[in-house]
Amino acid sequence: MGLSDGEWQLVLKVWGKVEADIPTHGQEVLISLFKGHPETLEKFDKFKNLKTEDEMKASADLKKHGTVVLTALGGILKKKGQHEAELKPLAESHATKHKIPVKYLEFISESIIKVLQSKHPGDFGADAQGAMKKALELFRNDIAAKYKELGFQG
């Protein structure tokens, strides 16, 4: 299920737009995640008291965590599937400490696609969307495999 060189180019081209303003993109991705799947908020002690979109937008901690999430994901995407070293500590923390189910990674992937469609329609057409969906699926499948190795049934 690997991506072709052309697909990776599409992924990294639009990711360059994300990197131009990671805090805003990260904030929007998390807000989209929490609005679309409110149950995910329960995994975040710092955010579970945020009930409205305005409260979420005003939260410096949420913006900071969105930056952390998308910075880590960008590092993984730039490895073009050769992300074992980056993935292992992430899988370990999400399985053992945070207990994040794979389903929630699907939800955040949907939110990433939605935010990119909204913010970069000219750079995120059908081909780029398909490539990004494949890249995020590769990431999730590899995380799920690591979860299994760790005995986490997320």
Rosetta silent file (secondary structure, phi, psi, omega in degrees, C-alpha in Angstrom):
SEQUENCE: MGLSDGEWQLVLKVWGKVEADIPTHGQEVLISLFKGHPETLEKFDKFKNLKTEDEMKASADLKKHGTVVLTALGGILKKKGQHEAELKPLAESHATKHKIPVKYLEFISESIIKVLQSKHPGDFGADAQGAMKKALELFRNDIAAKYKELGFQG
SCORE:     score description
SCORE:     0.000 S_00000001
   1 L     0.000   19.947  179.845    0.000    0.000    0.000 S_00000001
   2 L   -65.408  165.668  178.796    2.971    2.275   -0.430 S_00000001
   3 L   -98.884  149.995  175.016    2.750    5.565   -2.245 S_00000001
   4 L   -75.370  166.341  176.225    4.418    6.355   -5.547 S_00000001
   5 H   -57.528  -40.711  179.552    7.024    9.119   -5.778 S_00000001
   6 H   -63.130  -39.282  177.927    4.396   11.302   -7.426 S_00000001
   7 H   -66.688  -42.316  177.113    1.944   10.723   -4.601 S_00000001
   8 H   -60.987  -38.019  178.346    4.572   11.603   -1.983 S_00000001
   9 H   -61.078  -41.627  178.283    5.300   14.809   -3.931 S_00000001
  10 H   -63.648  -43.223  179.628    1.613   15.757   -3.747 S_00000001
  11 H   -61.093  -49.072 -174.778    1.518   15.021   -0.011 S_00000001
  12 H   -72.781  -26.786  176.528    4.658   17.017    0.722 S_00000001
  13 H   -64.417  -50.144 -179.846    3.609   19.922   -1.500 S_00000001
  14 H   -70.489  -30.429  178.202    0.429   20.533    0.466 S_00000001
  15 H   -64.923  -29.754  174.451    2.268   19.801    3.717 S_00000001
  16 H   -58.674  -35.642  176.856    4.519   22.735    2.882 S_00000001
  17 H   -67.577  -38.436  177.595    1.411   24.920    3.124 S_00000001
  18 H   -62.373  -46.042 -176.410    0.667   23.420    6.552 S_00000001
  19 H   -65.622  -20.672  177.228    4.198   24.142    7.745 S_00000001
  20 L   -66.822  -22.241  177.718    3.842   27.790    6.793 S_00000001
  21 L  -154.762   68.413 -177.905    1.385   28.083    9.721 S_00000001
  22 H   -61.334  -43.466 -177.722    1.424   24.928   11.823 S_00000001
  23 H   -57.261  -44.272 -179.581   -0.199   26.474   14.952 S_00000001
  24 H   -67.611  -44.576  177.935   -3.328   27.588   13.076 S_00000001
  25 H   -60.859  -44.533 -179.103   -3.613   24.334   11.127 S_00000001
  26 H   -62.474  -42.894  177.752   -3.106   22.297   14.285 S_00000001
  27 H   -60.786  -45.995 -178.343   -5.709   24.285   16.168 S_00000001
  28 H   -66.001  -37.147  178.242   -8.228   23.878   13.338 S_00000001
  29 H   -63.721  -46.614 -179.340   -7.551   20.130   13.067 S_00000001
  30 H   -66.386  -40.220  177.970   -8.141   19.599   16.801 S_00000001
  31 H   -62.836  -43.096  177.178  -11.264   21.766   16.821 S_00000001
  32 H   -60.600  -43.517  178.483  -12.603   19.796   13.847 S_00000001
  33 H   -59.964  -50.154 -174.980  -11.781   16.545   15.649 S_00000001
  34 H   -69.351  -34.129  177.653  -13.467   17.598   18.900 S_00000001
  35 H   -72.040  -41.833 -177.904  -16.551   19.015   17.161 S_00000001
  36 H   -76.605  -28.767 -176.666  -16.981   15.980   14.915 S_00000001
  37 L  -139.638   74.708 -174.855  -16.149   13.405   17.594 S_00000001
  38 H   -56.823  -24.434  179.467  -16.759   14.933   21.057 S_00000001
  39 H   -63.005  -23.769 -179.618  -15.881   11.621   22.725 S_00000001
  40 H   -68.094  -25.047  179.121  -12.237   12.223   21.769 S_00000001
  41 H   -58.762  -30.428 -177.570  -12.118   15.179   24.179 S_00000001
  42 H   -61.724  -21.087  179.908  -12.218   12.730   27.087 S_00000001
  43 H   -81.042   -5.957 -174.276   -8.644   11.655   26.275 S_00000001
  44 L  -121.030   97.639 -179.515   -7.374   15.191   26.893 S_00000001
  45 L   -56.377  -37.583 -177.362   -7.467   16.340   30.511 S_00000001
  46 L   -68.929  -22.820 -171.685   -6.379   19.840   29.468 S_00000001
  47 L  -113.504  -12.729 -170.831   -9.223   20.228   26.951 S_00000001
  48 L   -65.247  -15.256  175.711  -12.214   18.277   28.235 S_00000001
  49 L   -84.010   -7.748  179.954  -13.586   21.398   29.944 S_00000001
  50 L   -82.182  113.929 -173.807  -13.694   23.238   26.585 S_00000001
  51 L  -103.770  -27.190 -176.343  -17.320   23.057   25.463 S_00000001
  52 L  -115.995  160.749  177.047  -17.629   25.624   22.679 S_00000001
  53 H   -61.626  -37.054  178.163  -15.644   26.373   19.567 S_00000001
  54 H   -62.741  -41.289  176.879  -14.905   29.845   20.949 S_00000001
  55 H   -63.579  -39.351  179.249  -13.415   28.314   24.108 S_00000001
  56 H   -65.395  -43.270  179.822  -11.327   25.986   21.947 S_00000001
  57 H   -64.170  -30.084 -178.101  -10.093   28.859   19.775 S_00000001
  58 H   -83.770   -8.981 -175.034   -9.125   30.811   22.900 S_00000001
  59 L   -83.127  113.860  176.569   -7.131   27.923   24.407 S_00000001
  60 H   -65.598  -35.653  179.453   -3.368   28.415   24.143 S_00000001
  61 H   -64.199  -39.240  179.262   -2.873   24.802   25.291 S_00000001
  62 H   -65.417  -43.975  179.595   -5.032   23.493   22.445 S_00000001
  63 H   -63.170  -40.481  179.235   -3.102   25.526   19.886 S_00000001
  64 H   -63.925  -44.039 -179.770    0.177   24.315   21.391 S_00000001
  65 H   -68.036  -37.156  175.602   -0.910   20.664   21.263 S_00000001
  66 H   -59.378  -37.646  176.944   -2.103   21.070   17.677 S_00000001
  67 H   -64.820  -43.895  178.961    1.383   22.323   16.834 S_00000001
  68 H   -60.724  -46.409 -177.889    2.960   19.285   18.520 S_00000001
  69 H   -60.921  -51.291 -175.464    0.642   16.879   16.660 S_00000001
  70 H   -74.155  -27.526  174.390    1.190   18.337   13.195 S_00000001
  71 H   -65.785  -44.582  178.121    4.928   18.811   13.728 S_00000001
  72 H   -63.822  -44.369  179.738    5.247   15.113   14.604 S_00000001
  73 H   -63.304  -40.345  177.995    3.056   14.091   11.673 S_00000001
  74 H   -60.100  -41.809  177.246    5.098   16.266    9.308 S_00000001
  75 H   -60.847  -37.376  178.880    8.285   14.540   10.447 S_00000001
  76 H   -71.637  -45.674 -179.090    6.675   11.183    9.716 S_00000001
  77 H   -60.703  -37.812 -178.711    5.298   12.214    6.311 S_00000001
  78 L   -66.104  -16.776  178.038    8.707   13.508    5.220 S_00000001
  79 L   -81.956   -4.562  175.715   10.112   10.008    5.751 S_00000001
  80 L    49.677   46.440  176.604    7.886    8.797    2.874 S_00000001
  81 L    92.859  -13.709  177.982    6.939    5.581    4.610 S_00000001
  82 L   -96.292   60.147 -167.217   10.387    4.932    6.120 S_00000001
  83 L  -112.935   20.595 -177.832    9.205    6.171    9.486 S_00000001
  84 H   -51.496  -48.716 -175.994    9.993    3.339   11.906 S_00000001
  85 H   -64.120  -37.574 -179.655   12.240    5.467   14.139 S_00000001
  86 H   -76.811  -33.543 -173.201    9.696    8.299   14.381 S_00000001
  87 H   -76.115  -36.921 -172.680    6.709    5.993   14.760 S_00000001
  88 H   -57.915  -52.913 -179.735    7.932    3.741   17.573 S_00000001
  89 H   -65.493  -33.280  178.462    8.009    6.315   20.427 S_00000001
  90 H   -65.102  -45.866  178.559    4.743    7.830   19.187 S_00000001
  91 H   -63.028  -42.468 -179.324    3.020    4.416   19.174 S_00000001
  92 H   -61.785  -46.646 -178.558    4.424    3.606   22.604 S_00000001
  93 H   -68.310  -38.043 -178.162    3.172    6.844   24.192 S_00000001
  94 H   -74.812  -25.406  178.445   -0.219    6.659   22.496 S_00000001
  95 H   -85.447  -47.194 -170.258   -0.702    2.999   23.458 S_00000001
  96 H   -92.518  -38.204 -176.587    0.683    2.899   26.982 S_00000001
  97 H   -93.693  -53.132 -173.412    0.321    6.420   28.373 S_00000001
  98 L   -88.756  -21.969 -179.767   -2.496    8.111   26.432 S_00000001
  99 L    54.167   53.197 -178.658   -4.460    4.964   25.432 S_00000001
 100 L   -91.269  115.674  179.032   -5.559    6.453   22.099 S_00000001
 101 L   -66.364  151.869  177.294   -7.588    3.966   20.021 S_00000001
 102 H   -57.017  -34.851  179.533   -6.741    3.551   16.330 S_00000001
 103 H   -55.908  -37.637  179.707  -10.299    4.709   15.600 S_00000001
 104 H   -68.284  -29.898  175.681   -9.371    8.135   16.991 S_00000001
 105 H   -69.468  -32.654  172.856   -6.440    8.262   14.561 S_00000001
 106 H   -64.381  -43.331 -179.267   -8.962    7.685   11.772 S_00000001
 107 H   -61.843  -43.872 -178.774  -11.023   10.561   13.140 S_00000001
 108 H   -70.706  -30.356  175.035   -8.062   12.952   13.234 S_00000001
 109 H   -62.066  -43.479  176.470   -7.088   11.869    9.723 S_00000001
 110 H   -59.521  -41.958 -179.861  -10.572   12.887    8.559 S_00000001
 111 H   -65.249  -38.830  177.588  -10.123   16.229   10.322 S_00000001
 112 H   -61.910  -46.701  179.030   -6.755   16.802    8.632 S_00000001
 113 H   -59.448  -46.191 -178.075   -8.310   16.142    5.213 S_00000001
 114 H   -60.597  -45.270 -179.218  -11.233   18.452    6.015 S_00000001
 115 H   -66.306  -41.614  179.067   -8.965   21.309    7.157 S_00000001
 116 H   -64.759  -39.432  176.905   -6.685   20.957    4.126 S_00000001
 117 H   -60.937  -41.933 -176.944   -9.706   20.993    1.791 S_00000001
 118 H   -71.078  -44.173 -173.559  -10.982   24.123    3.461 S_00000001
 119 H   -86.598  -25.186 -173.842   -7.708   26.047    3.690 S_00000001
 120 L  -136.080   54.922 -175.919   -5.972   24.950    0.469 S_00000001
 121 L   -59.948  -32.192 -179.233   -8.549   24.037   -2.167 S_00000001
 122 L   -72.306  -24.090 -178.666   -6.216   25.048   -5.005 S_00000001
 123 L  -108.354    4.156 -173.776   -3.415   22.771   -3.789 S_00000001
 124 L  -134.399   58.626  177.154   -5.563   19.929   -2.516 S_00000001
 125 L   -76.400 -169.498 -174.525   -7.491   18.542   -5.451 S_00000001
 126 H   -58.203  -42.174 -178.905   -8.647   14.952   -5.896 S_00000001
 127 H   -65.150  -45.362 -179.819   -5.155   13.575   -6.610 S_00000001
 128 H   -66.419  -38.989  177.981   -3.579   15.275   -3.595 S_00000001
 129 H   -63.021  -44.632  179.178   -6.494   14.222   -1.380 S_00000001
 130 H   -61.321  -41.810  179.496   -6.146   10.617   -2.516 S_00000001
 131 H   -65.985  -42.859  179.927   -2.401   10.688   -1.869 S_00000001
 132 H   -65.944  -40.859  177.990   -2.836   12.236    1.588 S_00000001
 133 H   -60.402  -41.227  177.924   -5.514    9.687    2.497 S_00000001
 134 H   -65.083  -42.245 -179.651   -3.115    6.893    1.488 S_00000001
 135 H   -63.689  -42.728  179.910   -0.248    8.433    3.479 S_00000001
 136 H   -69.444  -34.199  176.520   -2.432    8.797    6.590 S_00000001
 137 H   -67.223  -40.410  176.129   -3.732    5.249    6.174 S_00000001
 138 H   -58.864  -46.352  177.573   -0.150    3.960    5.937 S_00000001
 139 H   -58.104  -49.407 -178.822    0.644    5.840    9.156 S_00000001
 140 H   -63.503  -43.048  179.490   -2.434    4.417   10.934 S_00000001
 141 H   -61.461  -40.332  179.916   -1.754    0.863    9.768 S_00000001
 142 H   -70.466  -36.907  174.737    1.823    1.080   11.002 S_00000001
 143 H   -63.761  -44.305 -179.243    0.700    2.538   14.344 S_00000001
 144 H   -60.336  -39.739  178.208   -1.879   -0.269   14.650 S_00000001
 145 H   -64.259  -41.124  177.207    0.843   -2.855   14.029 S_00000001
 146 H   -65.096  -41.267  177.157    2.989   -1.272   16.758 S_00000001
 147 H   -55.059  -46.003 -178.808   -0.013   -1.221   19.100 S_00000001
 148 H   -60.047  -44.423  178.520   -0.397   -4.982   18.526 S_00000001
 149 H   -58.413  -34.312 -178.123    3.293   -5.543   19.315 S_00000001
 150 L   -85.836   -2.716 -179.375    2.760   -3.635   22.559 S_00000001
 151 L    77.415   17.254  179.047   -0.344   -5.648   23.429 S_00000001
 152 L   -95.180  125.074 -176.784   -2.639   -2.619   23.162 S_00000001
 153 L   -93.515   33.354 -176.212   -6.009   -3.433   21.627 S_00000001
 154 L   -57.779    0.000    0.000   -6.730    0.186   20.711 S_00000001
